[in-house]
Amino acid sequence: MMEKYNVLDLFCGCGGMSWGLAKKGFNIVAGIDIWDVALATYQHNHSTAKAVNLDITDADPNEFLKSIQVEPTSIDVVIGGPPCQGFSLDRKSV
C-alpha cells in the first residue's frame, strides 16, 4: 500500500495538478492562489483541502501553515504552476 503523501499546492488555480495527484492517492492539504473564482472551484474539486486566498510573496511559510493548523514537517510535496494567463494567447493562429 502506498504511503499517503501530503501535498501543498501553490498557484493552485482550479486544482488541475493536485487533481491528478489526488487520483493517484496523494493527500491534498491546501491550495493557495489569489483568484477567488478559481479557489471556489478548487474547494469544490478538493473538498477536504483548505483553499486559501493568499499572495505568497507576502507570506511567512511557517505562519501560514500554523494558521491552517498544519505542521511544516507534515508537508511531503510542494507543487506549483506558474500563472497561465500571462502565457496564454486567445487568438487565431497565423
Disulfide bonds with the S-S distance in Angstrom:
none
